Amino acid sequence: MISVRAAAADLTTGARAHERTVRIWGLAVMGLLVGYLLLGRAFAYLGLPGPLPIFLGEIVLVLFFVFHPEASTLRWFSSMVRNEALSSASWALYASLAYGVVLTLRGVFGEEDALQAIQNLVFNVYPLYLFLGLWLGEHDRGFVRRFVLVLAWANAIYGILYIGLLNGVNVFVPGTSVFLFNAPQGQMIVLLGLLTYHSELRKVWFPLFVNFVILLGLQTRAHWAGMLLAVPVWAVLSRRLGRFVAAVTVGAILLGVAFVADVRLPSALTRGPTDVSARSVFGAAVAPFDEQTAAQYTEQAGLYSGTAEWRRDWWSDIWDSVHITTGRTLFGYGYGYYLKQTSDIGSGKEDLRTPHNVFFYALGYGGWVGVVLFGLVMITVGRLLWVAFRRTGDPFGLSVMFLGLGIGLFTNYFETPFAAIPYWLLLGLSAAPALRPDDGAAPGPSLASSSTGG
């Protein structure tokens, strides 16, 4: 009898310890997600300084792999020798990381910048955050819903403060030239999350509306491109194509009225648009194609056109230079090489280390082998997300996957911690149901309808 009680006590103690561990990691992941999506580069610079600085993102990933090998290293390699849901993604991640190490060694022992080569490797390392997301998603099924609501309010409040005040505060992260206050990046994730998990939108109308205004007002066109990919995916998967068309129609009418009436909201932005208006939004969208027309609607038509122009020129030069020799076509330049050397894109771009396009990043550094391996990672992770969607009817993960791909075609999304780490964490959290035993939950888009909305 005593042994039975002792065993029961041990089980209770173990369960409590496990719950405490999940809670601690949940808080850590919540902090990472909200911190990166709100403060961007400033948050990414938290870490240990030195000749080879170690930042918060790397520290958290190493701690997880060290203290939870059963959920990281062991799970990773065991799934590679078994036929299970994670197997294909594990092989793709392994091949991508191994190739990244080869590219890094090629730069370190070659004539390239060794420090730059090591920094380039994060492109292959950050996807390992998928394992932390998978583990937490398995043990805390309500995490994503809580995160969306926390981010919705945090992004709304910070976004208002940023547009109205903080953008003009020129305070830097100590020892760097990085602004402490940067434009928030979570507005599209908020919109997708609130639409997915809250059927009664009247209860969350304020953060929903404010985040939509922030999305338009900051005029970050890469986010608009991501939206054009993600929202239709969400609409189709959630079987709300009719509502999507209706919402687009209403939004177009409202923007049309604001355009004709020339409604403008004052802005204190010094690192962005000088006002928030339908006309400035239209000008920003048109500028890459017709600068003269855009100039009629926004004072920053030249800036918007120029940022698109140097990207196009650089991408063209990378394409041409990579395809000069067979070896470079297959394996690229290797990490540590400054891709800017492939082009003459003008002054003021000396510090550019990435072409702001995930395809040309993979092609320039790793050739077509690198492009194929990145594609395999996305396809296999997408397959996991599809299985999770079929089990739960939750379209959030697949929508976020396409959102990141859209943004990554025009920014350094996949090679920077403040974008890549949240991305892979959210994909892991969303894919977790694919690894849980099928509990009989009916497939289909039922999440929002079953949500409390609060």
Secondary structure, 3 states (H helix, E strand, C coil): CHHHHHHHHHHHHHHHHHHHHHHHHHHHHHHHHHHHHHHCHHHHCCEECCCCCEEHHHHHHHHHHHHCHHHCHHHHHHHHCCCCCCHHHHHHHHHHHHHHHHHHHHHHCCCCCHHHHHHHCHHHHHHHHHHHHHHHHHHCCCHHHHHHHHHHHHHHHHHHHHHHCHHHCCCECCCCCCECCCCCCCHHHHHHHHHHHCCCHHHHHHHHHHHHHHHHHCCCHHHHHHHHHHHHHHHHHCCCHHHHHHHHHHHHHHHHHHHHHCCEEECCCCCCCCEEEHHHHHHHHHCCCCHHHHCCCCCCHHHHHHHHHHHHHHHHHHHHHHCCCHHHHHHCCCCCCCHHHHCCCCCCCCCCCCCCCHHHHHHHHHHHHHHHHHHHHHHHHHHHHHHHHHHHCCCHHHHHHHHHHHHHCCCCHHHCHHHHHHHHHHHHHHHHHHCCCCCCCCCCCCHHHHCCCC
